Amino acid sequence: MSEKLLELMDIRRSYPSGPSEVEVLHGITLNINRGELVAIIGPSGSGKSTLMNIIGCLDKPSSGSYLVSGRDTSGMDADELAALRRDFFGFIFQRYHLLGHLDASENVQVPSIYSGFKKDKRQERAQMLLGKLGLSERATYQPSQLSGGQQQRVSIARALMNGGQIILADEPTGALDTKSGNEVMKILTELNAQGHTVIIVTHDPRIAAHAHRVITIQDGIIKSDEINMEVPDHEPAVSDETDLRLKPGWANSVGAYLDRFKEAYIMAIRAMISNRMRTLLTMLGIIIGIMAVVSVVALARGASNKVIENISSMGTNTITVMPGERMGDVRSGKVRTLRISDLKALQGQPFVDSASPTIQSSALLRYSNQENNATIYGVNNEYFRVYGMEVAQGRLFSADESDISPQLCVIDNTTKKTFFPNEDPLGKHILINDMPVQIVGVLTDKEVAFMPSDALYVYIPYSTMMSRMMKQSYLSSIIVRIASGFSTAVAERSLVSLLKSRHGRQDFFIRSSDTIMKSISQTTSTFTLLISAIAVISLIVGGIGVMNIMLVSVTERTREIGIRMAVGARQSDIMTQFLIESVTVCIIGGLAGVLFSILMGWILSYVAPSVPLSFSAASIAVAVLTSSVIGVLFGFMPARNAARLNPIEALARE
């Protein structure tokens, strides 16, 4: 007794037509047994193609039940129906429906990719099937290089790739000449003799004459179901079918998933290469966006580093100790507890790089017949290291000279230009008020924090300042440069603790450069964030471009999507392929944008060295990651649309 393979019970199919629905199939009840060669014949518009789509699980009935090998398909989702198409059905289409960017062997292998077969097994199987169909020497040919009959044989090989228990042939000879058509029908007859169940949908009685069973459909109902006595019946063979059918052992394994992903990636790359101009235009928006973000961040980072470097070189890694409770304390003048001994104690601390007393006063500076107001600083030899000052001419006074009150001075470059524009100032004597001092050194031009660059400055030993000018035994302030490797906070706590223990109370306050640096850092960070946010807009625009191009790509490749669905692609397989394309385009565009940014930075370093660009690995990594995220976000909707396409509508699209 023959085994029922397909069971259709009261199948109805309706389609919306304006406000109402049109019923195409009117209660079809039909059984097809294993190993039969069945022809479904009828005129155009009779519903035979709709019936074939339901039988092949490309479409679902509006009502009724359909069982495949005893399994009810009514409650199956899209992926379960795709599994049935992979495991049970092999499709042969009138227009062949081969993928143009794949060769014959690769077209044959497509169903087995979605079934999770290993690559070597796929290739071996495809070569064997093409050999049986007389196409061994055409395995590497593109569809455009094959004749119609050869393309149809490739389509037959693809239908057999996963075993092809049930072969559905939709007008298999409709696009072929008589000779090629006869060859195709001979192949189908032989496959049926080997045990395959073959269902042919045709309007041609000559094709139907090859079938043992002929079902005539008209106006959506079965008019007749007859046995063709001229075609002998036979017992279904199983041995050859078993040889043909693949039995994968790892189809649901991680390895199979990775293999499917790899094949999807390869197919995505091929699709991108075959549409180079579209791919390039898609990348262009991402390249511009990433270039803008990376360059802007590099510019902001470089400017920030430059500002901090310049300010640091002006002596902002310092702590100033002053008498009183706070800045502006009216009683600070009466606090006279800062002494040279405090300075000596601080100089021995590990967090101190250098330290100097600072006594400041304004005085009249005279030389020859010239005079000008100047700011006089009483300092020691370490003062110049605190602020990173360097001598341009002569020398600085020594540590011993700082303590023994010599009448020496070091002048800044502005003072030299003012009093000695055309002569060497070294060894000359100038008057500070009425005290003559000898010039031993001239400083280089250098900006110092909180000191106007156009003022005149003269530096004399603090001992000279205290004993000869100010007549005082206490210090006005002490300035400390923090040693490298110590944080400002640690240095502040240690300094305050030391002086409190020496004074017995805190009769002083400190002014640290750390607050200045923090303020600068916050300002530059805010600036960087602001201009980066502006640059991100170009990335968003690029992402929208990716989405638009991918939507166009889905529209252009609708038929390809339908073919993949017909041979068993899951919705996730379709979505994965389009997401891979989107993400790959964005990643390549992101990397190109980074490279162009670095190239632009290299060119600017020669053309405009004053423009600072500082690239960081973190910002580059974030840029590439951002481009990947854009690929996922803006590629998701087109990929989802592709995955949700109706296989029937997709296949019908040209």
C-alpha positions as CSV (number, residue, x, y, z in Angstrom):
1,M,0.0,0.0,0.0
2,S,1.4,3.4,-1.0
3,E,2.3,5.8,1.8
4,K,0.6,9.1,1.9
5,L,3.2,11.9,1.7
6,L,1.1,15.0,1.2
7,E,-2.5,15.4,2.5
8,L,-4.6,18.5,1.6
9,M,-8.0,18.7,3.2
10,D,-10.6,21.4,2.2
11,I,-7.8,23.9,1.2
12,R,-9.1,27.4,0.5
13,R,-7.0,30.4,-0.4
14,S,-8.3,34.0,-0.6
15,Y,-6.5,37.2,-1.5
16,P,-7.6,40.7,-0.6
17,S,-9.1,42.7,-3.5
18,G,-10.0,46.2,-2.4
19,P,-12.5,46.1,0.5
20,S,-13.4,42.4,-0.2
21,E,-11.5,39.2,-0.8
22,V,-11.3,36.9,-3.8
23,E,-11.1,33.2,-3.2
24,V,-8.8,31.4,-5.7
25,L,-8.9,27.8,-4.3
26,H,-12.3,26.5,-3.3
27,G,-12.0,23.5,-1.0
28,I,-9.2,21.4,-2.5
29,T,-8.9,17.9,-1.1
30,L,-6.0,15.9,-2.4
31,N,-3.6,13.1,-1.4
32,I,-0.2,12.5,-3.0
33,N,1.6,9.3,-2.3
34,R,5.3,8.7,-1.9
35,G,7.0,8.0,-5.3
36,E,4.3,9.3,-7.5
37,L,4.8,11.3,-10.7
38,V,1.9,13.7,-10.7
39,A,1.0,16.4,-13.2
40,I,-1.3,19.3,-12.1
41,I,-2.7,20.8,-15.3
42,G,-5.0,23.7,-16.0
43,P,-5.3,26.9,-17.9
44,S,-3.8,30.2,-16.8
45,G,-5.7,31.6,-13.8
46,S,-7.1,28.2,-12.8
47,G,-5.3,28.2,-9.4
48,K,-2.6,25.6,-10.2
49,S,0.3,27.9,-9.3
50,T,-1.4,28.9,-6.0
51,L,-1.9,25.2,-5.2
52,M,1.8,24.4,-6.0
53,N,2.9,27.3,-3.7
54,I,0.9,25.8,-0.9
55,I,2.2,22.3,-1.5
56,G,5.8,23.7,-1.5
57,C,5.2,25.6,1.8
58,L,5.8,28.9,0.0
59,D,2.3,30.0,0.9
60,K,-0.2,29.1,3.5
61,P,-3.9,28.3,3.0
62,S,-6.6,30.7,4.3
63,S,-8.4,27.6,5.7
64,G,-8.2,23.9,5.7
65,S,-5.3,21.6,6.7
66,Y,-2.2,20.5,4.9
67,L,0.0,17.7,6.2
68,V,3.5,16.9,5.0
69,S,4.6,13.4,5.9
70,G,2.0,13.5,8.7
71,R,3.0,17.0,10.0
72,D,0.4,19.7,10.1
73,T,1.7,22.9,8.6
74,S,-1.1,25.2,9.7
75,G,0.6,26.2,13.0
76,M,4.1,26.5,11.6
77,D,6.0,29.8,11.6
78,A,8.2,31.1,8.8
79,D,11.3,29.3,9.9
80,E,9.6,25.9,10.4
81,L,8.2,26.2,6.9
82,A,11.7,27.1,5.6
83,A,12.9,23.9,7.3
84,L,10.3,21.9,5.4
85,R,11.4,23.4,2.1
86,R,15.0,22.5,2.9
87,D,14.3,19.0,4.1
88,F,11.5,17.8,1.8
89,F,11.2,19.9,-1.3
90,G,13.3,20.7,-4.3
91,F,12.1,23.5,-6.6
92,I,12.5,23.6,-10.4
93,F,11.3,26.9,-11.8
94,Q,10.3,27.9,-15.3
95,R,12.8,30.8,-15.3
96,Y,15.5,28.7,-13.5
97,H,16.0,31.3,-10.8
98,L,19.7,30.9,-10.5
99,L,21.8,33.6,-8.6
100,G,23.7,35.5,-11.2
101,H,26.8,36.2,-9.1
102,L,27.4,32.5,-8.2
103,D,28.7,29.8,-10.6
104,A,26.9,26.6,-11.3
105,S,28.4,24.6,-8.4
106,E,27.8,27.4,-5.9
107,N,24.2,27.7,-7.0
108,V,23.7,24.0,-6.5
109,Q,25.2,24.3,-3.0
110,V,22.9,27.1,-1.7
111,P,20.3,24.8,-0.1
112,S,22.9,22.8,1.8
113,I,24.5,26.0,3.2
114,Y,21.2,26.7,5.0
115,S,21.0,23.1,6.1
116,G,24.4,23.4,7.8
117,F,26.5,20.9,5.7
118,K,30.3,21.1,5.8
119,K,31.9,22.8,2.9
120,D,33.9,19.8,1.6
121,K,30.7,17.7,1.6
122,R,28.8,20.4,-0.2
123,Q,31.3,20.7,-2.9
124,E,31.6,16.9,-3.4
125,R,27.8,16.5,-3.5
126,A,27.4,19.4,-6.0
127,Q,30.1,18.1,-8.3
128,M,28.5,14.6,-8.2
129,L,25.0,15.9,-9.1
130,L,26.3,18.1,-11.9
131,G,28.3,15.1,-13.2
132,K,25.1,13.0,-13.3
133,L,23.4,15.8,-15.2
134,G,26.3,16.1,-17.7
135,L,27.6,19.4,-16.4
136,S,30.9,18.5,-14.8
137,E,32.8,20.8,-17.2
138,R,30.4,23.6,-16.6
139,A,30.6,23.7,-12.8
140,T,32.5,26.9,-12.7
141,Y,30.4,28.7,-15.3
142,Q,28.2,31.6,-14.4
143,P,24.5,31.3,-15.3
144,S,25.0,33.8,-18.1
145,Q,27.5,31.5,-19.7
146,L,25.1,28.5,-19.8
147,S,22.3,27.7,-22.2
148,G,18.6,27.5,-21.1
149,G,18.7,23.7,-20.9
150,Q,22.0,23.8,-18.9
151,Q,20.6,26.3,-16.5
152,Q,17.5,24.2,-15.9
153,R,19.8,21.2,-15.2
154,V,21.6,23.3,-12.7
155,S,18.2,24.1,-11.2
156,I,17.5,20.3,-11.0
157,A,20.8,19.7,-9.3
158,R,20.0,22.3,-6.8
159,A,16.6,20.7,-6.1
160,L,18.4,17.4,-5.4
161,M,21.1,18.9,-3.2
162,N,19.4,18.2,0.1
163,G,17.8,15.0,-1.1
164,G,14.8,16.3,-2.9
165,Q,12.2,13.8,-1.6
166,I,9.5,15.9,-3.3
167,I,10.5,17.7,-6.5
168,L,8.1,20.6,-7.5
169,A,8.5,21.6,-11.1
170,D,6.7,24.7,-12.2
171,E,6.4,24.7,-16.0
172,P,9.9,23.2,-16.1
173,T,10.1,23.3,-20.0
174,G,8.2,26.5,-20.5
175,A,11.4,28.5,-21.4
176,L,13.1,25.7,-23.3
177,D,13.2,24.5,-26.9
178,T,11.7,21.1,-27.7
179,K,15.0,19.2,-27.5
180,S,16.0,20.7,-24.1
181,G,12.4,20.3,-22.8
182,N,12.5,16.6,-23.7
183,E,15.9,16.2,-21.9
184,V,14.5,17.8,-18.8
185,M,11.4,15.6,-18.8
186,K,13.6,12.6,-19.2
187,I,15.6,13.6,-16.2
188,L,12.4,14.1,-14.1
189,T,11.1,10.7,-15.2
190,E,14.4,9.1,-14.2
191,L,14.4,10.8,-10.8
192,N,10.9,9.5,-10.2
193,A,12.1,6.0,-11.0
194,Q,14.8,6.5,-8.4
195,G,12.2,7.1,-5.7
196,H,11.6,10.9,-5.8
197,T,8.1,12.1,-5.6
198,V,7.7,14.5,-8.6
199,I,4.9,17.1,-9.0
200,I,4.8,19.0,-12.3
201,V,2.6,22.0,-12.7
202,T,1.9,22.8,-16.4
203,H,-0.7,23.9,-18.8
204,D,0.8,21.7,-21.6
205,P,-1.0,18.3,-22.1
206,R,2.1,17.0,-23.7
207,I,4.1,17.5,-20.5
208,A,1.3,16.1,-18.4
209,A,1.4,13.0,-20.6
210,H,4.6,11.9,-18.9
211,A,2.9,11.6,-15.6
212,H,1.3,8.5,-14.2
213,R,-1.3,10.6,-12.5
214,V,-2.9,13.8,-14.0
215,I,-4.9,16.2,-11.8
216,T,-6.9,18.8,-13.7
217,I,-7.8,22.0,-11.9
218,Q,-10.1,24.7,-13.2
219,D,-11.6,27.8,-11.5
220,G,-10.0,26.8,-8.2
221,I,-11.5,23.3,-8.0
222,I,-10.3,19.9,-9.0
223,K,-12.2,18.8,-12.1
224,S,-10.6,15.4,-12.5
225,D,-7.9,13.2,-10.9
226,E,-7.0,10.4,-13.3
227,I,-4.5,7.7,-13.7
228,N,-2.6,7.8,-17.0
229,M,-2.6,4.1,-18.0
230,E,0.0,4.7,-20.7
231,V,2.6,5.4,-18.0
232,P,3.3,2.3,-16.0
233,D,3.2,2.5,-12.2
234,H,6.1,1.2,-10.1
235,E,7.0,0.6,-6.5
236,P,8.8,3.5,-5.0
237,A,12.5,2.9,-4.9
238,V,14.4,3.9,-1.8
239,S,18.0,2.9,-2.3
240,D,19.0,5.6,-4.7
241,E,17.1,8.2,-2.7
242,T,19.0,7.2,0.4
243,D,22.2,7.5,-1.5
244,L,21.2,11.0,-2.7
245,R,19.9,12.4,0.6
246,L,22.4,14.0,2.9
247,K,22.4,13.1,6.6
248,P,24.1,16.0,8.3
249,G,25.3,15.2,11.9
250,W,26.2,18.8,12.9
251,A,23.4,20.8,11.2
252,N,22.3,22.4,14.6
253,S,25.8,22.8,16.0
254,V,27.8,26.0,16.6
255,G,30.1,24.9,13.8
256,A,27.2,24.8,11.4
257,Y,26.0,28.2,12.5
258,L,29.5,29.7,12.0
259,D,29.8,28.1,8.6
260,R,26.4,29.6,7.6
261,F,27.6,32.9,8.9
262,K,30.9,32.6,6.9
263,E,29.0,31.7,3.7
264,A,26.6,34.6,4.3
265,Y,29.6,36.9,4.7
266,I,31.1,35.7,1.5
267,M,27.9,36.1,-0.4
268,A,27.5,39.6,1.1
269,I,31.0,40.6,0.0
270,R,30.2,39.3,-3.5
271,A,27.0,41.3,-3.7
272,M,28.9,44.4,-2.6
273,I,31.6,43.8,-5.2
274,S,29.1,43.2,-8.0
275,N,27.5,46.6,-7.1
276,R,30.7,48.6,-6.6
277,M,29.3,52.1,-7.3
278,R,26.4,51.6,-4.9
279,T,28.7,50.3,-2.2
280,L,31.1,53.2,-2.7
281,L,28.4,55.8,-2.4
282,T,27.1,54.1,0.7
283,M,30.6,54.1,2.2
284,L,31.1,57.8,1.3
285,G,28.7,59.1,4.0
286,I,30.3,56.9,6.7
287,I,33.9,57.9,5.6
288,I,33.0,61.6,5.8
289,G,31.3,61.2,9.1
290,I,34.1,59.2,10.7
291,M,36.7,61.6,9.3
292,A,34.8,64.5,10.8
293,V,34.5,62.9,14.3
294,V,38.1,61.6,14.4
295,S,39.6,64.8,13.1
296,V,37.6,67.0,15.4
297,V,38.4,64.9,18.5
298,A,42.1,64.8,17.5
299,L,42.1,68.6,17.0
300,A,40.3,69.2,20.3
301,R,42.6,66.8,22.1
302,G,45.7,68.3,20.5
303,A,44.6,71.9,21.3
304,S,43.9,70.8,24.9
305,N,47.3,69.1,25.3
306,K,49.0,72.2,23.8
307,V,47.2,74.6,26.2
308,I,48.0,72.4,29.2
309,E,51.6,72.0,28.1
310,N,52.0,75.7,27.6
311,I,50.4,76.6,30.9
312,S,52.4,73.9,32.7
313,S,55.6,75.3,31.2
314,M,54.6,78.7,32.7
315,G,54.8,77.2,36.1
316,T,51.3,76.1,37.0
317,N,52.4,73.0,38.8
318,T,53.1,75.1,41.8
319,I,51.8,75.8,45.3
320,T,52.1,79.3,46.8
321,V,52.1,79.7,50.6
322,M,50.9,83.2,51.9
323,P,50.2,84.6,55.3
324,G,46.6,85.0,56.6
325,E,43.4,83.0,56.4
326,R,42.5,83.6,52.7
327,M,43.1,85.8,49.8
328,G,42.2,89.4,50.6
329,D,42.5,88.9,54.4
330,V,43.2,92.5,55.8
331,R,45.1,91.0,58.7
332,S,47.6,89.1,56.5
333,G,50.1,92.0,56.7
334,K,50.3,91.5,60.5
335,V,51.1,87.8,60.1
336,R,54.9,87.5,60.0
337,T,55.5,83.9,60.7
338,L,56.8,82.7,57.3
339,R,60.6,82.4,57.8
340,I,63.7,81.2,56.0
341,S,63.6,78.2,58.3
342,D,60.2,77.2,56.8
343,L,61.7,77.4,53.4
344,K,64.7,75.2,54.4
345,A,62.2,72.7,55.9
346,L,60.2,72.5,52.7
347,Q,63.3,72.2,50.5
348,G,64.0,68.9,52.2
349,Q,60.6,67.3,51.5
350,P,60.3,64.6,48.7
351,F,57.4,66.2,47.1
352,V,59.3,69.5,46.5
353,D,61.2,69.9,43.3
354,S,62.3,73.4,44.1
355,A,61.2,76.2,46.4
356,S,61.9,79.9,46.7
357,P,60.9,82.9,48.9
358,T,59.1,85.6,47.0
359,I,59.2,89.2,48.2
360,Q,57.7,91.7,45.7
361,S,57.9,95.4,45.5
362,S,57.6,98.2,42.9
363,A,60.5,100.5,42.4
364,L,61.9,103.2,40.1
365,L,64.5,101.7,37.8
366,R,67.2,104.1,36.4
367,Y,70.1,103.8,34.0
368,S,72.0,106.7,32.5
369,N,69.3,109.2,31.6
370,Q,66.5,106.6,31.4
371,E,64.1,105.7,34.1
372,N,61.0,103.4,34.3
373,N,58.9,101.7,36.9
374,A,59.6,98.1,37.4
375,T,58.6,95.1,39.6
376,I,61.3,93.9,41.8
377,Y,61.3,90.3,43.1
378,G,63.5,89.1,45.9
379,V,64.1,85.4,45.2
380,N,66.7,82.6,45.6
381,N,68.4,80.7,42.8
382,E,65.6,78.0,42.7
383,Y,63.0,80.6,41.8
384,F,64.0,80.3,38.1
385,R,63.5,76.5,38.1
386,V,60.1,76.9,39.8
387,Y,58.9,78.8,36.7
388,G,61.1,77.1,34.2
389,M,63.0,80.3,33.3
390,E,66.2,80.1,31.3
391,V,69.1,82.5,31.0
392,A,69.8,84.0,27.6
393,Q,73.0,85.9,28.6
394,G,75.2,85.7,31.6
395,R,74.3,83.7,34.6
396,L,71.9,83.4,37.5
397,F,72.9,84.1,41.0
398,S,74.0,81.0,43.0
399,A,72.6,79.5,46.2
400,D,75.3,81.2,48.3
401,E,74.7,84.5,46.7
402,S,71.0,84.2,47.5
403,D,71.9,84.2,51.2
404,I,74.7,86.8,51.6
405,S,72.9,89.9,50.3
406,P,75.0,90.8,47.2
407,Q,74.0,93.7,45.0
408,L,73.4,91.6,42.0
409,C,70.4,91.3,39.7
410,V,69.0,89.3,36.8
411,I,66.7,91.2,34.4
412,D,64.1,90.0,31.9
413,N,64.3,90.5,28.2
414,T,61.8,93.4,28.2
415,T,64.0,95.4,30.7
416,K,67.0,94.7,28.4
417,K,65.2,96.1,25.4
418,T,64.0,99.1,27.3
419,F,67.4,100.1,28.9
420,F,70.0,98.4,26.7
421,P,68.6,98.2,23.2
422,N,72.0,98.5,21.5
423,E,74.5,97.4,24.1
424,D,75.4,94.5,26.3
425,P,73.8,94.9,29.7
426,L,76.1,92.4,31.5
427,G,78.3,94.0,34.1
428,K,76.4,97.3,33.9
429,H,75.0,98.8,37.0
430,I,71.4,100.1,37.3
431,L,69.7,101.9,40.2
432,I,66.8,100.3,42.0
433,N,65.4,103.4,43.7
434,D,68.8,104.5,45.1
435,M,70.5,101.1,45.4
436,P,73.0,100.2,42.6
437,V,73.0,96.6,41.5
438,Q,75.1,94.9,38.9
439,I,73.4,93.0,36.1
440,V,74.8,89.4,35.9
441,G,72.2,87.7,33.6
442,V,69.4,88.3,31.1
443,L,66.4,85.9,30.9
444,T,64.9,84.5,27.7
445,D,61.5,85.6,26.6
446,K,59.0,83.3,28.5
447,E,55.4,83.8,29.6
448,V,54.9,83.2,33.3
449,A,51.5,82.7,34.9
450,F,49.9,85.9,36.3
451,M,52.9,88.0,35.1
452,P,52.1,90.5,32.3
453,S,54.6,90.1,29.5
454,D,55.0,93.8,28.8
455,A,56.0,94.8,32.3
456,L,59.7,95.2,33.5
457,Y,61.0,92.6,36.0
458,V,64.2,92.6,38.0
459,Y,65.2,89.7,40.2
460,I,67.6,90.2,43.1
461,P,68.6,87.8,45.9
462,Y,65.9,87.6,48.6
463,S,68.5,88.5,51.3
464,T,69.4,91.7,49.5
465,M,65.7,92.5,49.1
466,M,65.0,91.9,52.8
467,S,68.0,93.6,54.3
468,R,68.7,96.5,51.9
469,M,65.2,97.4,50.4
470,M,62.4,96.1,52.6
471,K,64.1,96.0,56.0
472,Q,62.2,92.9,57.1
473,S,63.1,89.5,58.5
474,Y,60.0,87.6,57.4
475,L,59.0,86.3,54.0
476,S,56.0,87.6,52.1
477,S,55.3,84.2,50.5
478,I,56.9,80.9,49.5
479,I,56.4,79.3,46.1
480,V,57.0,75.6,45.7
481,R,57.3,73.6,42.5
482,I,55.8,70.0,42.9
483,A,58.2,67.2,42.1
484,S,57.3,64.9,39.2
485,G,55.2,61.9,40.2
486,F,53.4,63.7,43.1
487,S,49.9,64.8,42.8
488,T,48.9,68.3,43.8
489,A,46.5,67.1,46.4
490,V,49.1,64.9,48.2
491,A,51.7,67.8,48.1
492,E,49.1,70.2,49.5
493,R,48.2,68.0,52.4
494,S,51.9,67.3,53.2
495,L,52.8,71.0,53.0
496,V,49.9,72.1,55.2
497,S,50.7,69.4,57.8
498,L,54.4,70.4,57.9
499,L,53.9,74.1,58.4
500,K,51.1,73.7,60.9
501,S,53.4,71.6,63.0
502,R,56.1,74.3,62.8
503,H,53.8,77.2,63.5
504,G,51.5,75.5,66.0
505,R,48.5,76.7,64.1
506,Q,47.4,77.4,60.5
507,D,48.2,81.1,60.1
508,F,48.7,80.8,56.3
509,F,46.7,79.7,53.3
510,I,47.8,78.1,50.0
511,R,47.0,78.9,46.4
512,S,47.3,75.9,44.1
513,S,47.6,75.7,40.4
514,D,45.6,72.5,40.4
515,T,42.3,74.4,40.3
516,I,43.5,76.2,37.2
517,M,44.4,73.0,35.5
518,K,41.1,71.4,36.4
519,S,39.2,74.4,35.0
520,I,41.2,74.2,31.8
521,S,40.6,70.5,31.5
522,Q,36.9,70.9,32.1
523,T,36.7,73.6,29.5
524,T,38.6,71.7,26.9
525,S,36.5,68.5,27.6
526,T,33.3,70.5,27.2
527,F,34.6,72.0,24.0
528,T,35.6,68.6,22.7
529,L,32.2,67.1,23.6
530,L,30.4,70.0,21.9
531,I,32.2,69.8,18.6
532,S,32.2,66.0,18.6
533,A,28.4,66.2,19.0
534,I,28.3,68.5,16.0
535,A,30.5,66.0,14.0
536,V,28.3,63.1,15.0
537,I,25.5,64.7,13.0
538,S,27.4,63.9,9.9
539,L,27.7,60.3,11.1
540,I,23.9,60.1,11.5
541,V,23.5,61.5,8.0
542,G,25.8,58.8,6.8
543,G,23.8,56.2,8.6
544,I,20.6,57.4,7.0
545,G,22.4,57.1,3.7
546,V,23.3,53.5,4.5
547,M,19.6,52.8,5.4
548,N,18.4,54.3,2.2
549,I,20.9,52.4,0.0
550,M,20.1,49.2,1.8
551,L,16.4,49.7,1.3
552,V,17.1,50.2,-2.4
553,S,19.2,47.1,-2.4
554,V,16.4,45.0,-0.9
555,T,14.1,46.3,-3.6
556,E,16.6,45.5,-6.3
557,R,17.3,42.0,-5.0
558,T,13.8,40.9,-4.1
559,R,13.9,38.0,-6.5
560,E,17.2,36.8,-5.1
561,I,15.6,36.9,-1.6
562,G,12.7,34.9,-2.9
563,I,15.0,32.3,-4.4
564,R,16.9,31.9,-1.1
565,M,13.6,31.5,0.8
566,A,12.4,28.9,-1.7
567,V,15.5,26.8,-1.2
568,G,15.2,26.9,2.6
569,A,16.7,30.2,3.9
570,R,15.4,31.2,7.3
571,Q,14.3,34.7,8.1
572,S,17.4,35.0,10.3
573,D,19.6,33.9,7.3
574,I,18.2,36.7,5.1
575,M,18.5,39.2,7.9
576,T,22.0,38.1,8.7
577,Q,23.2,38.6,5.1
578,F,21.8,42.1,4.8
579,L,23.1,43.1,8.2
580,I,26.5,41.7,7.3
581,E,26.5,43.9,4.2
582,S,25.4,47.0,6.2
583,V,27.9,46.4,9.0
584,T,30.8,45.6,6.5
585,V,30.1,48.7,4.5
586,C,30.2,50.8,7.7
587,I,33.3,49.2,9.2
588,I,35.2,49.5,5.9
589,G,34.0,53.1,5.6
590,G,34.9,53.7,9.3
591,L,38.5,52.3,8.8
592,A,38.8,54.4,5.6
593,G,37.7,57.5,7.5
594,V,40.2,56.9,10.2
595,L,43.0,56.4,7.7
596,F,42.1,59.5,5.8
597,S,42.0,61.4,9.1
598,I,45.5,60.2,10.0
599,L,46.7,61.1,6.5
600,M,45.2,64.6,6.8
601,G,46.9,65.0,10.2
602,W,50.2,63.9,8.7
603,I,49.8,66.4,5.9
604,L,48.8,69.2,8.3
605,S,51.9,68.5,10.4
606,Y,54.0,69.7,7.5
607,V,51.7,72.3,5.9
608,A,50.4,73.9,9.1
609,P,52.5,72.7,12.1
610,S,50.7,75.2,14.3
611,V,47.5,73.2,14.0
612,P,47.8,70.5,16.7
613,L,46.3,67.1,16.1
614,S,46.5,64.3,18.7
615,F,45.1,60.9,17.7
616,S,44.4,58.4,20.4
617,A,43.9,54.6,20.0
618,A,40.8,55.0,22.2
619,S,39.1,57.6,19.9
620,I,40.0,55.5,16.8
621,A,38.5,52.3,18.4
622,V,35.4,54.2,19.4
623,A,35.1,55.6,15.9
624,V,35.3,52.1,14.3
625,L,32.9,50.7,17.0
626,T,30.5,53.6,16.3
627,S,30.5,52.8,12.6
628,S,29.7,49.2,13.4
629,V,26.8,50.3,15.6
630,I,25.5,52.5,12.8
631,G,25.7,49.6,10.5
632,V,23.5,47.5,12.8
633,L,21.1,50.3,13.7
634,F,20.5,51.7,10.2
635,G,20.8,48.3,8.5
636,F,18.3,46.6,10.8
637,M,15.1,47.9,9.2
638,P,16.1,47.1,5.6
639,A,17.3,43.6,6.8
640,R,14.1,43.0,8.7
641,N,12.1,44.1,5.6
642,A,14.0,41.7,3.5
643,A,13.5,38.8,6.0
644,R,9.7,39.5,6.1
645,L,9.2,39.4,2.4
646,N,6.6,37.0,1.1
647,P,8.4,34.3,-0.9
648,I,5.7,34.2,-3.6
649,E,5.7,38.0,-4.2
650,A,9.5,38.0,-4.1
651,L,9.8,35.2,-6.7
652,A,7.4,37.0,-8.9
653,R,9.5,40.2,-8.9
654,E,11.7,40.7,-12.0
